[in-house]
Structure formats: structure tokens, C-alpha cells
Amino acid sequence: VLLPKPDLEERFPRVVQHLCQMAVANTPIRSSEERLQAASVRPLIESLCAVLRAAQTQGCDNFSMLFPHVMASTFPVVCSPPKMGDQASCKTHVKAVECFEVLA
């Protein structure tokens, strides 16, 4: 644990909101033929998942106010089928689904 619980509860919403904004900014607007480039959002989705897991482990209670931000940033990744031959695409998809699991 990098931060004690009071500091984590204070900074957690801002960190999640900023990660979500960066993920949305790096998710390309896709046409029907274009697929999501997993490499552009993978580090952000993995970081988001790690922060959500840390907050869950520490028992933070403010997940509900962050739900819209996490949904907006991970929904395009979850709804885009991963390229089965591309390991980065599959890992990004799994981490995005894991974000939903933490929020559930």
C-alpha cells in the first residue's frame, strides 16, 4: 500500500477521474471497420484497474460517484471484441472487464 487510507480516500476520486479522462482522450473515434488500438489505452486501463483494486482493498467507500467516469472510459474497450491473435488487445479487454468486476 503506497498511501494510508485517509490519503487514499482523499486522492482516489481525482486519480480515477484523471485516468478516465486520459483513457477517453486516447480511445480513437472508431468507424465500423476500424478496431480499437489496444496499445494506446492499455497502460491507462491497467493503471485504472490497479487503483480501483487498491481502493477496494483499503475499503474506500466512494465508488458510486466514480461509476460514470469508469463506465465512459472502459465501455468502448469492453464492447470492442479483442483481436485473438494480439496479446495486448486481449489483456486490455480483460483489464477493462476487471474494472467492472471491482465496481460490482
C-alpha positions as CSV (number, residue, x, y, z in Angstrom):
1,V,0.0,0.0,0.0
2,L,1.5,3.3,-1.1
3,L,-0.8,5.6,0.7
4,P,-2.5,5.4,4.1
5,K,-6.3,5.1,4.0
6,P,-7.2,8.7,4.7
7,D,-4.9,10.0,1.9
8,L,-6.1,7.3,-0.5
9,E,-9.8,8.3,0.2
10,E,-8.9,11.9,-0.5
11,R,-6.9,11.4,-3.7
12,F,-8.7,8.3,-5.1
13,P,-11.5,10.2,-6.9
14,R,-9.1,12.7,-8.5
15,V,-6.7,9.9,-9.7
16,V,-9.6,7.8,-11.1
17,Q,-11.2,10.8,-12.9
18,H,-7.8,11.8,-14.5
19,L,-7.1,8.3,-15.6
20,C,-10.6,8.0,-17.1
21,Q,-10.2,11.3,-18.9
22,M,-6.9,10.2,-20.4
23,A,-8.3,6.9,-21.4
24,V,-11.2,8.6,-23.2
25,A,-8.9,11.0,-24.9
26,N,-6.7,8.2,-26.1
27,T,-9.5,6.0,-27.4
28,P,-9.9,6.7,-31.1
29,I,-13.3,7.5,-32.6
30,R,-13.9,4.3,-34.5
31,S,-15.7,3.7,-37.7
32,S,-17.4,0.4,-38.3
33,E,-14.3,-1.0,-40.0
34,E,-11.7,0.4,-37.6
35,R,-10.8,-1.5,-34.4
36,L,-9.7,-0.1,-31.1
37,Q,-6.0,0.1,-30.8
38,A,-5.3,-1.6,-27.5
39,A,-1.8,-0.4,-27.2
40,S,-2.9,3.2,-26.9
41,V,-5.2,2.6,-23.9
42,R,-3.7,-0.5,-22.3
43,P,-1.4,1.3,-19.7
44,L,-4.3,3.6,-18.7
45,I,-6.8,0.8,-18.3
46,E,-4.2,-1.3,-16.3
47,S,-3.5,1.7,-14.1
48,L,-7.2,2.4,-13.6
49,C,-7.7,-1.3,-12.6
50,A,-4.8,-1.2,-10.1
51,V,-6.1,2.0,-8.5
52,L,-9.6,0.6,-8.2
53,R,-8.2,-2.7,-6.7
54,A,-6.1,-0.7,-4.2
55,A,-9.1,1.4,-3.1
56,Q,-11.2,-1.8,-2.8
57,T,-8.6,-3.4,-0.7
58,Q,-8.3,-0.4,1.6
59,G,-12.1,-0.2,1.9
60,C,-12.8,3.1,0.2
61,D,-16.5,3.9,0.0
62,N,-16.7,6.5,-2.8
63,F,-17.0,4.1,-5.7
64,S,-20.6,5.2,-6.6
65,M,-19.6,8.7,-7.6
66,L,-16.9,7.4,-9.9
67,F,-19.0,4.8,-11.7
68,P,-20.0,7.2,-14.7
69,H,-16.3,8.1,-15.3
70,V,-15.2,4.4,-15.2
71,M,-18.1,3.4,-17.5
72,A,-17.3,6.1,-20.0
73,S,-13.7,5.2,-20.2
74,T,-13.9,1.4,-20.2
75,F,-17.2,0.8,-22.1
76,P,-15.6,1.2,-25.6
77,V,-12.9,-1.3,-24.7
78,V,-15.3,-3.8,-23.3
79,C,-17.7,-3.6,-26.2
80,S,-14.9,-3.9,-28.8
81,P,-14.0,-7.6,-29.3
82,P,-10.3,-8.3,-28.7
83,K,-8.1,-9.4,-31.6
84,M,-7.5,-13.0,-30.6
85,G,-4.0,-13.0,-32.2
86,D,-3.0,-9.8,-30.4
87,Q,-1.9,-10.4,-26.7
88,A,-2.1,-6.7,-25.9
89,S,-5.7,-6.5,-27.1
90,C,-6.7,-9.5,-25.1
91,K,-5.0,-8.2,-21.9
92,T,-6.6,-4.7,-22.3
93,H,-10.0,-6.3,-22.7
94,V,-9.6,-8.5,-19.6
95,K,-8.4,-5.5,-17.5
96,A,-11.4,-3.4,-18.7
97,V,-13.7,-6.2,-17.6
98,E,-11.9,-6.4,-14.3
99,C,-12.6,-2.7,-13.7
100,F,-16.3,-3.6,-13.9
101,E,-15.8,-6.5,-11.5
102,V,-14.2,-4.2,-8.9
103,L,-17.1,-1.8,-9.2
104,A,-19.8,-4.5,-8.9
